[in-house]
Amino acid sequence: MFESINRFTEEQIIGLNISDFSVEAVVLYKKRKSWRLVSFARYRLSPGIVENGEILQPDKFKEELKKMFSLAKPRAMRANSVFLSLPDSRTFSRLLSLPKSLRHKDLIIAAHNRAEEFIPEDKENLTPALKILPINNSQTEIFYTAAQKGLLKEWVQIFESMGLDIIGITLESISSYAGISESLKKEDTLLVDIGARTTNAAIFDAQGIRDSINIDIAGDNITNTLVTKLNISHTSAEEKKQKIGMDPAIDEGKVMWVIQGQMQPMADELKRFVTFYEESSGRKLKNMILIGGTSQIKGLNKYLGDNLNLKVLPLETILKGQKLSEHFQEVKYINALGLAKLAWQKNIDINFYQTDRVDLQQRINLKNISLWSKFVFKKLKKFPSLFKHWYTWIILVLLVAVGAAWYWQDMLWARFSPNIKIITQEIIVGLEGDGVDNFLAGDIINQPIMVKQNIPGVPYQVIVDALNAKASTMAQAKVLEYTPEKSFIINQPFGHDIVSITPKEEDFVIGNTVIIRVNYDFLAINNFEARQLVFVNLSVEEAAKYSKWKLDGQNYDILSFNEDAEQFRLRVNLKFSRP
């Protein structure tokens, strides 16, 4: 049916994962029974371009997608076709049970009729897809799902206007599961995708998807509740969610109790979902796999595993055991990997686009191939007559000249343009940046400091102030000794906590030694991600050009710090030289 890379034309089918804040793209090559990573790219979308699966700014989306393809590693993507997935939250899904005595045709009709009972939308506005499951007792089970036809057509129009052919559109749960290593799929498995807005859970067996549900509890619920319960800022809530998680030993377990209060209703819903599956199928679930950003919260895997009495398997992708680029974080590409893999398959459990394909575009087939052949040959016959006109020869000469200029463009450019290029871009760095342009999320680096001093004849508060200033200076110097490889630490404290001051003021006697212990937080950013953010603001042509140049230097200027937003404003300076 398809090949992810056509050996003769080198056309590529790209697994493309679209979320509200980023896009991930992957091209795979199948070698015997294993997969090889050909090219990959991840691009942070500007706020407001995509929202809950809807592309609100098509022109901006297409522009940023082209940039991403040109910046792919280790080589640019020659995009011809894409395989996409819809968020499960944008679909209506249900497991249907119908009499096994029904013939296939009648079974399909009955499934569509039964679906009208639970789908709160006119069927004329929907594109359905279904999968007939193995007969269970006296019933035939059907996994039935439907997506909004308008949303699908909108996606198709956008990608076809870019000259990209859509191979298929499936459910995100199906493509994410496809990206997981086969070694984790030996038994029936619960896949739980915990995002920022929603949680999706799907059950898979050896034949594929069996059932799925959407739960309106996810990462944003935790953050918002932390803000309310602990009376802290949104940024601080995100920081505590990431650093503390469900650790009962930190902060008297306050953060853990808030997270547990949000996760318990979700765990209860998952338990009911699992129980229904086990009772209806007669099979026992043993394993669970967690994906999604919120699933990385410390201790959450154990909490859900204990609640559901399931073993939580560590995530492994289809590229398990391979030596991969340091920039390729498998967890972030799990859905794109699955989509790239599905592009090779002839049969896919759920494919919305295949269902609605005839309505969306005309294709060459056995019925019209004769007509297409006549049309093409008719056009070709006109070519000889063109050379009778003088203007044809002028056009031909111009085309040859342009072709020669293009062929030797590197040599011409090297002769008439500078060999060094400095590119600068201002960026915003913090922990949380929804709605902020040119934002880059930083990682917290903690630096503990202990200083002591005895200043005869000096009051307590003066000594404490002097020690605080000394501790800050020491922290700024010491944190640079542990700078992560290929990262930049902003050498200005992001925040600090005084752990202890000994002795206390009421116990102090002038002449005593004062000891202060302080934890300083600094922000570190990844140099590669910072460069990507710079390239985002270049034109497609500039991005493609300078991505091939040699990077001679990368440094930063700290311009300002916004205490209210807890964000730094930096200037990124990149120095390139012609290869």
C-alpha positions as a Python dict, from the first residue, in 0.01 Angstrom:
ca = {
    (1, 'M'): (0, 0, 0),
    (2, 'F'): (250, 261, 116),
    (3, 'E'): (619, 285, 188),
    (4, 'S'): (746, 536, 440),
    (5, 'I'): (1034, 609, 201),
    (6, 'N'): (996, 541, -170),
    (7, 'R'): (1333, 399, -277),
    (8, 'F'): (1311, 550, -625),
    (9, 'T'): (1181, 901, -557),
    (10, 'E'): (1290, 926, -193),
    (11, 'E'): (947, 1058, -105),
    (12, 'Q'): (879, 1059, 266),
    (13, 'I'): (574, 989, 479),
    (14, 'I'): (602, 1187, 798),
    (15, 'G'): (440, 1093, 1128),
    (16, 'L'): (314, 1432, 1246),
    (17, 'N'): (187, 1490, 1600),
    (18, 'I'): (1, 1821, 1646),
    (19, 'S'): (-73, 1956, 1994),
    (20, 'D'): (-167, 2302, 2120),
    (21, 'F'): (189, 2407, 2200),
    (22, 'S'): (419, 2195, 1985),
    (23, 'V'): (452, 1978, 1675),
    (24, 'E'): (666, 1663, 1651),
    (25, 'A'): (764, 1501, 1321),
    (26, 'V'): (933, 1165, 1258),
    (27, 'V'): (1037, 971, 949),
    (28, 'L'): (1120, 603, 996),
    (29, 'Y'): (1277, 336, 780),
    (30, 'K'): (1201, -31, 832),
    (31, 'K'): (1499, -263, 811),
    (32, 'R'): (1392, -624, 845),
    (33, 'K'): (1202, -633, 1174),
    (34, 'S'): (1348, -321, 1331),
    (35, 'W'): (1288, 51, 1283),
    (36, 'R'): (1550, 312, 1203),
    (37, 'L'): (1516, 684, 1269),
    (38, 'V'): (1569, 874, 943),
    (39, 'S'): (1480, 1226, 1052),
    (40, 'F'): (1309, 1404, 1340),
    (41, 'A'): (1200, 1753, 1441),
    (42, 'R'): (1019, 1920, 1730),
    (43, 'Y'): (888, 2273, 1707),
    (44, 'R'): (728, 2491, 1974),
    (45, 'L'): (419, 2661, 1830),
    (46, 'S'): (340, 3024, 1903),
    (47, 'P'): (38, 3065, 2134),
    (48, 'G'): (-305, 3070, 1968),
    (49, 'I'): (-212, 2887, 1647),
    (50, 'V'): (-367, 2555, 1756),
    (51, 'E'): (-628, 2507, 2026),
    (52, 'N'): (-781, 2173, 2122),
    (53, 'G'): (-706, 2024, 1781),
    (54, 'E'): (-834, 2320, 1577),
    (55, 'I'): (-586, 2513, 1363),
    (56, 'L'): (-697, 2872, 1429),
    (57, 'Q'): (-422, 3043, 1226),
    (58, 'P'): (-368, 2828, 913),
    (59, 'D'): (-118, 3059, 740),
    (60, 'K'): (99, 3090, 1050),
    (61, 'F'): (74, 2715, 1109),
    (62, 'K'): (189, 2635, 755),
    (63, 'E'): (479, 2879, 782),
    (64, 'E'): (604, 2727, 1108),
    (65, 'L'): (556, 2372, 977),
    (66, 'K'): (778, 2449, 675),
    (67, 'K'): (1045, 2585, 907),
    (68, 'M'): (1029, 2272, 1119),
    (69, 'F'): (1076, 2047, 815),
    (70, 'S'): (1381, 2251, 707),
    (71, 'L'): (1535, 2232, 1058),
    (72, 'A'): (1488, 1856, 1101),
    (73, 'K'): (1784, 1650, 1220),
    (74, 'P'): (2006, 1497, 1097),
    (75, 'R'): (1871, 1620, 761),
    (76, 'A'): (1581, 1830, 638),
    (77, 'M'): (1254, 1649, 564),
    (78, 'R'): (1140, 1630, 203),
    (79, 'A'): (775, 1628, 300),
    (80, 'N'): (539, 1465, 50),
    (81, 'S'): (289, 1284, 269),
    (82, 'V'): (183, 1292, 633),
    (83, 'F'): (6, 1060, 874),
    (84, 'L'): (-193, 1244, 1144),
    (85, 'S'): (-382, 1173, 1465),
    (86, 'L'): (-681, 1337, 1632),
    (87, 'P'): (-690, 1388, 2010),
    (88, 'D'): (-927, 1128, 2156),
    (89, 'S'): (-1102, 1414, 2337),
    (90, 'R'): (-1222, 1545, 1997),
    (91, 'T'): (-1401, 1218, 1914),
    (92, 'F'): (-1703, 1024, 2039),
    (93, 'S'): (-1616, 661, 2118),
    (94, 'R'): (-1810, 367, 2261),
    (95, 'L'): (-1786, -11, 2282),
    (96, 'L'): (-2105, -159, 2130),
    (97, 'S'): (-2244, -510, 2181),
    (98, 'L'): (-2461, -652, 1901),
    (99, 'P'): (-2605, -999, 1828),
    (100, 'K'): (-2349, -1229, 1667),
    (101, 'S'): (-2619, -1362, 1432),
    (102, 'L'): (-2615, -1040, 1226),
    (103, 'R'): (-2450, -1051, 885),
    (104, 'H'): (-2160, -814, 824),
    (105, 'K'): (-2367, -561, 627),
    (106, 'D'): (-2648, -563, 885),
    (107, 'L'): (-2392, -542, 1165),
    (108, 'I'): (-2251, -217, 1025),
    (109, 'I'): (-2599, -66, 984),
    (110, 'A'): (-2694, -169, 1338),
    (111, 'A'): (-2373, -15, 1475),
    (112, 'H'): (-2445, 320, 1308),
    (113, 'N'): (-2802, 317, 1441),
    (114, 'R'): (-2690, 228, 1794),
    (115, 'A'): (-2424, 502, 1785),
    (116, 'E'): (-2691, 768, 1730),
    (117, 'E'): (-2815, 694, 2082),
    (118, 'F'): (-2497, 814, 2253),
    (119, 'I'): (-2344, 1068, 2012),
    (120, 'P'): (-2481, 1419, 2086),
    (121, 'E'): (-2432, 1540, 1729),
    (122, 'D'): (-2609, 1510, 1395),
    (123, 'K'): (-2460, 1213, 1209),
    (124, 'E'): (-2443, 1425, 892),
    (125, 'N'): (-2170, 1630, 1063),
    (126, 'L'): (-1962, 1326, 1159),
    (127, 'T'): (-1717, 1089, 998),
    (128, 'P'): (-1750, 747, 1166),
    (129, 'A'): (-1496, 468, 1190),
    (130, 'L'): (-1532, 131, 1354),
    (131, 'K'): (-1349, -189, 1435),
    (132, 'I'): (-1525, -525, 1466),
    (133, 'L'): (-1380, -719, 1759),
    (134, 'P'): (-1370, -1097, 1806),
    (135, 'I'): (-1705, -1249, 1912),
    (136, 'N'): (-1744, -1259, 2291),
    (137, 'N'): (-1997, -1518, 2409),
    (138, 'S'): (-2325, -1445, 2227),
    (139, 'Q'): (-2233, -1090, 2127),
    (140, 'T'): (-2023, -923, 1861),
    (141, 'E'): (-1838, -624, 2004),
    (142, 'I'): (-1764, -317, 1795),
    (143, 'F'): (-1535, -31, 1888),
    (144, 'Y'): (-1719, 267, 1738),
    (145, 'T'): (-1582, 618, 1711),
    (146, 'A'): (-1671, 935, 1519),
    (147, 'A'): (-1498, 1267, 1450),
    (148, 'Q'): (-1638, 1599, 1335),
    (149, 'K'): (-1636, 1608, 956),
    (150, 'G'): (-1571, 1983, 953),
    (151, 'L'): (-1253, 1944, 1158),
    (152, 'L'): (-1123, 1668, 929),
    (153, 'K'): (-1193, 1868, 613),
    (154, 'E'): (-1024, 2170, 764),
    (155, 'W'): (-708, 1964, 826),
    (156, 'V'): (-718, 1817, 476),
    (157, 'Q'): (-755, 2158, 310),
    (158, 'I'): (-462, 2302, 506),
    (159, 'F'): (-223, 2017, 428),
    (160, 'E'): (-326, 1985, 64),
    (161, 'S'): (-268, 2360, 19),
    (162, 'M'): (92, 2284, 124),
    (163, 'G'): (118, 2009, -136),
    (164, 'L'): (111, 1737, 130),
    (165, 'D'): (-89, 1419, 81),
    (166, 'I'): (-261, 1282, 391),
    (167, 'I'): (-217, 906, 417),
    (168, 'G'): (-452, 873, 713),
    (169, 'I'): (-592, 1024, 1033),
    (170, 'T'): (-626, 794, 1333),
    (171, 'L'): (-690, 821, 1708),
    (172, 'E'): (-402, 955, 1916),
    (173, 'S'): (-433, 659, 2156),
    (174, 'I'): (-384, 414, 1867),
    (175, 'S'): (-80, 593, 1727),
    (176, 'S'): (77, 640, 2072),
    (177, 'Y'): (39, 268, 2143),
    (178, 'A'): (197, 192, 1804),
    (179, 'G'): (505, 388, 1914),
    (180, 'I'): (558, 164, 2217),
    (181, 'S'): (800, -130, 2208),
    (182, 'E'): (641, -466, 2123),
    (183, 'S'): (814, -614, 2429),
    (184, 'L'): (559, -432, 2648),
    (185, 'K'): (255, -570, 2461),
    (186, 'K'): (260, -937, 2557),
    (187, 'E'): (-58, -904, 2767),
    (188, 'D'): (-371, -688, 2769),
    (189, 'T'): (-255, -337, 2859),
    (190, 'L'): (-409, -14, 2988),
    (191, 'L'): (-254, 293, 2822),
    (192, 'V'): (-313, 617, 3017),
    (193, 'D'): (-222, 949, 2853),
    (194, 'I'): (-231, 1228, 3115),
    (195, 'G'): (-201, 1565, 2948),
    (196, 'A'): (-259, 1922, 3062),
    (197, 'R'): (-633, 1942, 2986),
    (198, 'T'): (-762, 1586, 2962),
    (199, 'T'): (-672, 1227, 3037),
    (200, 'N'): (-736, 950, 2788),
    (201, 'A'): (-733, 582, 2878),
    (202, 'A'): (-746, 297, 2626),
    (203, 'I'): (-725, -79, 2659),
    (204, 'F'): (-532, -281, 2401),
    (205, 'D'): (-496, -653, 2341),
    (206, 'A'): (-317, -857, 2076),
    (207, 'Q'): (-573, -744, 1812),
    (208, 'G'): (-543, -372, 1893),
    (209, 'I'): (-772, -125, 2066),
    (210, 'R'): (-1064, -264, 2270),
    (211, 'D'): (-1215, 38, 2444),
    (212, 'S'): (-1133, 394, 2549),
    (213, 'I'): (-1258, 677, 2771),
    (214, 'N'): (-1184, 1047, 2820),
    (215, 'I'): (-1159, 1195, 3171),
    (216, 'D'): (-1173, 1571, 3230),
    (217, 'I'): (-905, 1561, 3502),
    (218, 'A'): (-543, 1633, 3416),
    (219, 'G'): (-238, 1848, 3487),
    (220, 'D'): (-413, 2187, 3480),
    (221, 'N'): (-650, 2073, 3755),
    (222, 'I'): (-353, 1998, 3979),
    (223, 'T'): (-185, 2332, 3910),
    (224, 'N'): (-503, 2538, 3964),
    (225, 'T'): (-582, 2356, 4290),
    (226, 'L'): (-227, 2411, 4419),
    (227, 'V'): (-269, 2783, 4347),
    (228, 'T'): (-596, 2794, 4545),
    (229, 'K'): (-511, 2561, 4835),
    (230, 'L'): (-156, 2684, 4901),
    (231, 'N'): (-224, 3048, 4804),
    (232, 'I'): (74, 3059, 4568),
    (233, 'S'): (136, 3185, 4214),
    (234, 'H'): (73, 2976, 3905),
    (235, 'T'): (447, 2958, 3840),
    (236, 'S'): (519, 2838, 4194),
    (237, 'A'): (244, 2578, 4162),
    (238, 'E'): (401, 2440, 3844),
    (239, 'E'): (741, 2434, 4014),
    (240, 'K'): (610, 2243, 4317),
    (241, 'K'): (421, 2002, 4094),
    (242, 'Q'): (743, 1922, 3907),
    (243, 'K'): (995, 1925, 4194),
    (244, 'I'): (791, 1778, 4481),
    (245, 'G'): (512, 1578, 4320),
    (246, 'M'): (371, 1309, 4549),
    (247, 'D'): (671, 1299, 4784),
    (248, 'P'): (523, 1296, 5139),
    (249, 'A'): (856, 1389, 5297),
    (250, 'I'): (871, 1737, 5142),
    (251, 'D'): (675, 2041, 5262),
    (252, 'E'): (488, 1829, 5521),
    (253, 'G'): (314, 1643, 5239),
    (254, 'K'): (96, 1946, 5150),
    (255, 'V'): (167, 1921, 4777),
    (256, 'M'): (116, 1545, 4782),
    (257, 'W'): (-228, 1577, 4943),
    (258, 'V'): (-341, 1833, 4685),
    (259, 'I'): (-225, 1614, 4395),
    (260, 'Q'): (-384, 1308, 4553),
    (261, 'G'): (-712, 1498, 4593),
    (262, 'Q'): (-720, 1558, 4216),
    (263, 'M'): (-587, 1219, 4110),
    (264, 'Q'): (-815, 1005, 4328),
    (265, 'P'): (-1134, 1081, 4126),
    (266, 'M'): (-939, 998, 3810),
    (267, 'A'): (-812, 675, 3966),
    (268, 'D'): (-1169, 583, 4064),
    (269, 'E'): (-1288, 644, 3707),
    (270, 'L'): (-1004, 432, 3569),
    (271, 'K'): (-1089, 156, 3817),
    (272, 'R'): (-1452, 147, 3695),
    (273, 'F'): (-1328, 139, 3335),
    (274, 'V'): (-1093, -152, 3405),
    (275, 'T'): (-1357, -342, 3603),
    (276, 'F'): (-1609, -309, 3319),
    (277, 'Y'): (-1355, -444, 3070),
    (278, 'E'): (-1255, -737, 3290),
    (279, 'E'): (-1616, -836, 3359),
    (280, 'S'): (-1732, -802, 2998),
    (281, 'S'): (-1430, -973, 2841),
    (282, 'G'): (-1357, -1231, 3109),
    (283, 'R'): (-988, -1135, 3092),
    (284, 'K'): (-770, -985, 3362),
    (285, 'L'): (-566, -669, 3307),
    (286, 'K'): (-219, -683, 3460),
    (287, 'N'): (-18, -398, 3309),
    (288, 'M'): (-43, -23, 3268),
    (289, 'I'): (170, 224, 3069),
    (290, 'L'): (169, 596, 3149),
    (291, 'I'): (246, 865, 2890),
    (292, 'G'): (190, 1241, 2866),
    (293, 'G'): (361, 1529, 3043),
    (294, 'T'): (164, 1505, 3368),
    (295, 'S'): (245, 1134, 3401),
    (296, 'Q'): (603, 1238, 3484),
    (297, 'I'): (497, 1371, 3827),
    (298, 'K'): (712, 1208, 4094),
    (299, 'G'): (533, 917, 4262),
    (300, 'L'): (223, 926, 4039),
    (301, 'N'): (307, 595, 3869),
    (302, 'K'): (319, 412, 4203),
    (303, 'Y'): (2, 583, 4326),
    (304, 'L'): (-202, 482, 4020),
    (305, 'G'): (-48, 135, 4009),
    (306, 'D'): (-144, 72, 4372),
    (307, 'N'): (-496, 210, 4322),
    (308, 'L'): (-566, -3, 4016),
    (309, 'N'): (-365, -303, 4132),
    (310, 'L'): (-173, -295, 3803),
    (311, 'K'): (198, -315, 3728),
    (312, 'V'): (324, 11, 3576),
    (313, 'L'): (567, -73, 3295),
    (314, 'P'): (856, 168, 3225),
    (315, 'L'): (801, 333, 2888),
    (316, 'E'): (1006, 192, 2598),
    (317, 'T'): (963, 294, 2235),
    (318, 'I'): (1006, 104, 1909),
    (319, 'L'): (1360, 250, 1894),
    (320, 'K'): (1459, 77, 2220),
    (321, 'G'): (1828, -11, 2240),
    (322, 'Q'): (1939, 212, 1954),
    (323, 'K'): (2201, 483, 1976),
    (324, 'L'): (2006, 803, 1914),
    (325, 'S'): (2085, 1172, 1891),
    (326, 'E'): (2115, 1352, 2224),
    (327, 'H'): (1844, 1590, 2100),
    (328, 'F'): (1593, 1308, 2046),
    (329, 'Q'): (1390, 1254, 2365),
    (330, 'E'): (1186, 942, 2294),
    (331, 'V'): (913, 1023, 2549),
    (332, 'K'): (824, 1347, 2368),
    (333, 'Y'): (808, 1174, 2028),
    (334, 'I'): (601, 868, 2128),
    (335, 'N'): (295, 964, 1919),
    (336, 'A'): (495, 1081, 1617),
    (337, 'L'): (691, 754, 1625),
    (338, 'G'): (366, 558, 1622),
    (339, 'L'): (229, 761, 1332),
    (340, 'A'): (548, 709, 1130),
    (341, 'K'): (522, 336, 1199),
    (342, 'L'): (152, 320, 1101),
    (343, 'A'): (241, 484, 768),
    (344, 'W'): (394, 149, 670),
    (345, 'Q'): (88, -59, 758),
    (346, 'K'): (-177, -168, 511),
    (347, 'N'): (-452, -204, 770),
    (348, 'I'): (-509, 40, 1055),
    (349, 'D'): (-768, -12, 1329),
    (350, 'I'): (-922, 334, 1291),
    (351, 'N'): (-869, 564, 992),
    (352, 'F'): (-1105, 862, 966),
    (353, 'Y'): (-956, 999, 647),
    (354, 'Q'): (-987, 674, 455),
    (355, 'T'): (-1359, 674, 540),
    (356, 'D'): (-1417, 1024, 405),
    (357, 'R'): (-1152, 1026, 129),
    (358, 'V'): (-1387, 1008, -172),
    (359, 'D'): (-1569, 1321, -59),
    (360, 'L'): (-1251, 1518, -5),
    (361, 'Q'): (-1039, 1473, -315),
    (362, 'Q'): (-1034, 1304, -654),
    (363, 'R'): (-779, 1023, -703),
    (364, 'I'): (-653, 831, -1003),
    (365, 'N'): (-804, 482, -1002),
    (366, 'L'): (-873, 197, -1243),
    (367, 'K'): (-1194, 364, -1356),
    (368, 'N'): (-1040, 692, -1464),
    (369, 'I'): (-677, 599, -1544),
    (370, 'S'): (-757, 587, -1918),
    (371, 'L'): (-897, 940, -1907),
    (372, 'W'): (-593, 1064, -1717),
    (373, 'S'): (-357, 906, -1973),
    (374, 'K'): (-531, 1079, -2265),
    (375, 'F'): (-518, 1412, -2083),
    (376, 'V'): (-144, 1386, -2014),
    (377, 'F'): (-52, 1279, -2371),
    (378, 'K'): (-266, 1555, -2515),
    (379, 'K'): (-67, 1811, -2319),
    (380, 'L'): (266, 1657, -2422),
    (381, 'K'): (181, 1682, -2795),
    (382, 'K'): (181, 2062, -2771),
    (383, 'F'): (547, 2085, -2673),
    (384, 'P'): (712, 2054, -3025),
    (385, 'S'): (508, 2345, -3168),
    (386, 'L'): (635, 2578, -2898),
    (387, 'F'): (989, 2582, -3046),
    (388, 'K'): (865, 2753, -3366),
    (389, 'H'): (838, 3083, -3178),
    (390, 'W'): (1134, 3316, -3107),
    (391, 'Y'): (1016, 3390, -2753),
    (392, 'T'): (1042, 3021, -2667),
    (393, 'W'): (1418, 3033, -2732),
    (394, 'I'): (1456, 3344, -2514),
    (395, 'I'): (1272, 3170, -2233),
    (396, 'L'): (1488, 2862, -2284),
    (397, 'V'): (1811, 3067, -2263),
    (398, 'L'): (1685, 3238, -1948),
    (399, 'L'): (1597, 2905, -1795),
    (400, 'V'): (1946, 2771, -1871),
    (401, 'A'): (2102, 3084, -1717),
    (402, 'V'): (1887, 3057, -1407),
    (403, 'G'): (1965, 2686, -1382),
    (404, 'A'): (2338, 2752, -1407),
    (405, 'A'): (2316, 3024, -1142),
    (406, 'W'): (2127, 2789, -915),
    (407, 'Y'): (2375, 2505, -974),
    (408, 'W'): (2674, 2724, -887),
    (409, 'Q'): (2491, 2930, -626),
    (410, 'D'): (2726, 2829, -342),
    (411, 'M'): (3032, 2943, -537),
    (412, 'L'): (2866, 3270, -641),
    (413, 'W'): (2737, 3335, -293),
    (414, 'A'): (3080, 3265, -141),
    (415, 'R'): (3238, 3521, -372),
    (416, 'F'): (2992, 3805, -321),
    (417, 'S'): (2872, 3763, 39),
    (418, 'P'): (3040, 3770, 384),
    (419, 'N'): (3167, 3448, 539),
    (420, 'I'): (3053, 3533, 894),
    (421, 'K'): (2694, 3582, 1013),
    (422, 'I'): (2583, 3702, 1358),
    (423, 'I'): (2219, 3633, 1446),
    (424, 'T'): (2060, 3771, 1764),
    (425, 'Q'): (1718, 3718, 1917),
    (426, 'E'): (1556, 3822, 2244),
    (427, 'I'): (1384, 3539, 2432),
    (428, 'I'): (1189, 3503, 2756),
    (429, 'V'): (1293, 3229, 3002),
    (430, 'G'): (1090, 3101, 3297),
    (431, 'L'): (894, 2804, 3424),
    (432, 'E'): (555, 2902, 3281),
    (433, 'G'): (494, 3108, 2968),
    (434, 'D'): (145, 3053, 2828),
    (435, 'G'): (71, 3329, 2577),
    (436, 'V'): (429, 3466, 2582),
    (437, 'D'): (606, 3494, 2248),
    (438, 'N'): (959, 3357, 2213),
    (439, 'F'): (928, 3173, 2545),
    (440, 'L'): (1169, 2898, 2647),
    (441, 'A'): (1103, 2682, 2953),
    (442, 'G'): (1399, 2654, 3188),
    (443, 'D'): (1507, 2374, 3421),
    (444, 'I'): (1562, 2450, 3789),
    (445, 'I'): (1917, 2402, 3920),
    (446, 'N'): (1940, 2399, 4301),
    (447, 'Q'): (2257, 2524, 4469),
    (448, 'P'): (2285, 2488, 4851),
    (449, 'I'): (2526, 2726, 5028),
    (450, 'M'): (2654, 2737, 5385),
    (451, 'V'): (2857, 3036, 5515),
    (452, 'K'): (2963, 3142, 5862),
    (453, 'Q'): (3125, 3452, 6004),
    (454, 'N'): (3226, 3611, 6332),
    (455, 'I'): (3247, 3991, 6332),
    (456, 'P'): (3333, 4121, 6681),
    (457, 'G'): (3121, 4411, 6799),
    (458, 'V'): (2870, 4390, 6511),
    (459, 'P'): (2492, 4346, 6571),
    (460, 'Y'): (2309, 4027, 6466),
    (461, 'Q'): (2113, 4168, 6168),
    (462, 'V'): (2421, 4331, 6016),
    (463, 'I'): (2602, 3995, 6023),
    (464, 'V'): (2299, 3817, 5870),
    (465, 'D'): (2278, 4075, 5588),
    (466, 'A'): (2649, 4038, 5517),
    (467, 'L'): (2621, 3658, 5514),
    (468, 'N'): (2323, 3673, 5277),
    (469, 'A'): (2520, 3887, 5032),
    (470, 'K'): (2821, 3657, 5061),
    (471, 'A'): (2606, 3345, 5012),
    (472, 'S'): (2448, 3491, 4698),
    (473, 'T'): (2790, 3568, 4549),
    (474, 'M'): (2917, 3219, 4635),
    (475, 'A'): (2608, 3054, 4483),
    (476, 'Q'): (2650, 3244, 4156),
    (477, 'A'): (3010, 3130, 4132),
    (478, 'K'): (2956, 2772, 4250),
    (479, 'V'): (2656, 2691, 4029),
    (480, 'L'): (2866, 2750, 3717),
    (481, 'E'): (3097, 2465, 3821),
    (482, 'Y'): (2813, 2221, 3760),
    (483, 'T'): (2669, 2358, 3437),
    (484, 'P'): (2498, 2069, 3251),
    (485, 'E'): (2663, 1979, 2922),
    (486, 'K'): (2541, 2192, 2630),
    (487, 'S'): (2331, 2411, 2860),
    (488, 'F'): (2349, 2769, 2985),
    (489, 'I'): (2280, 2865, 3346),
    (490, 'I'): (2141, 3214, 3403),
    (491, 'N'): (2389, 3342, 3661),
    (492, 'Q'): (2130, 3529, 3864),
    (493, 'P'): (1923, 3358, 4138),
    (494, 'F'): (1569, 3276, 4033),
    (495, 'G'): (1467, 3240, 4396),
    (496, 'H'): (1605, 3131, 4731),
    (497, 'D'): (1500, 2973, 5062),
    (498, 'I'): (1681, 3034, 5390),
    (499, 'V'): (1704, 2687, 5543),
    (500, 'S'): (1845, 2790, 5881),
    (501, 'I'): (2031, 3062, 6071),
    (502, 'T'): (2229, 2955, 6376),
    (503, 'P'): (2207, 3087, 6642),
    (504, 'K'): (1864, 3250, 6643),
    (505, 'E'): (1855, 3622, 6715),
    (506, 'E'): (1726, 3575, 7070),
    (507, 'D'): (2019, 3342, 7149),
    (508, 'F'): (2285, 3562, 6987),
    (509, 'V'): (2561, 3723, 7189),
    (510, 'I'): (2788, 3978, 7021),
    (511, 'G'): (3104, 3797, 6922),
    (512, 'N'): (2930, 3467, 6841),
    (513, 'T'): (2984, 3296, 6505),
    (514, 'V'): (2672, 3306, 6285),
    (515, 'I'): (2605, 3021, 6038),
    (516, 'I'): (2352, 3056, 5756),
    (517, 'R'): (2230, 2785, 5515),
    (518, 'V'): (2051, 2895, 5199),
    (519, 'N'): (1916, 2707, 4895),
    (520, 'Y'): (1937, 2909, 4573),
    (521, 'D'): (1740, 2825, 4257),
    (522, 'F'): (1885, 2905, 3915),
    (523, 'L'): (1739, 2846, 3570),
    (524, 'A'): (1923, 2647, 3302),
    (525, 'I'): (1827, 2639, 2935),
    (526, 'N'): (1921, 2394, 2661),
    (527, 'N'): (2144, 2555, 2397),
    (528, 'F'): (1987, 2350, 2116),
    (529, 'E'): (1633, 2459, 2212),
    (530, 'A'): (1749, 2822, 2231),
    (531, 'R'): (1892, 2797, 1879),
    (532, 'Q'): (1564, 2651, 1754),
    (533, 'L'): (1380, 2949, 1903),
    (534, 'V'): (1614, 3184, 1715),
    (535, 'F'): (1553, 2997, 1388),
    (536, 'V'): (1176, 3023, 1442),
    (537, 'N'): (1199, 3397, 1378),
    (538, 'L'): (1395, 3359, 1054),
    (539, 'S'): (1237, 3320, 715),
    (540, 'V'): (1213, 2968, 576),
    (541, 'E'): (1497, 3044, 333),
    (542, 'E'): (1724, 3189, 604),
    (543, 'A'): (1654, 2899, 841),
    (544, 'A'): (1738, 2642, 574),
    (545, 'K'): (2053, 2833, 475),
    (546, 'Y'): (2209, 2898, 817),
    (547, 'S'): (2122, 2552, 952),
    (548, 'K'): (2392, 2427, 711),
    (549, 'W'): (2654, 2677, 833),
    (550, 'K'): (2905, 2598, 1106),
    (551, 'L'): (2817, 2727, 1452),
    (552, 'D'): (3127, 2904, 1589),
    (553, 'G'): (2979, 3050, 1904),
    (554, 'Q'): (2668, 3085, 2119),
    (555, 'N'): (2640, 3323, 2413),
    (556, 'Y'): (2375, 3513, 2604),
    (557, 'D'): (2316, 3859, 2750),
    (558, 'I'): (2091, 3887, 3058),
    (559, 'L'): (1879, 4195, 2988),
    (560, 'S'): (1626, 4202, 3272),
    (561, 'F'): (1427, 4000, 3528),
    (562, 'N'): (1050, 4037, 3576),
    (563, 'E'): (991, 3948, 3942),
    (564, 'D'): (610, 3940, 3910),
    (565, 'A'): (614, 3698, 3616),
    (566, 'E'): (933, 3526, 3738),
    (567, 'Q'): (1082, 3547, 3390),
    (568, 'F'): (1421, 3652, 3251),
    (569, 'R'): (1467, 3844, 2926),
    (570, 'L'): (1780, 3725, 2744),
    (571, 'R'): (1950, 3803, 2417),
    (572, 'V'): (2078, 3496, 2231),
    (573, 'N'): (2383, 3562, 2012),
    (574, 'L'): (2474, 3305, 1747),
    (575, 'K'): (2788, 3326, 1534),
    (576, 'F'): (2799, 3122, 1212),
    (577, 'S'): (3069, 3076, 950),
    (578, 'R'): (3027, 2950, 596),
    (579, 'P'): (3123, 2581, 567),
}
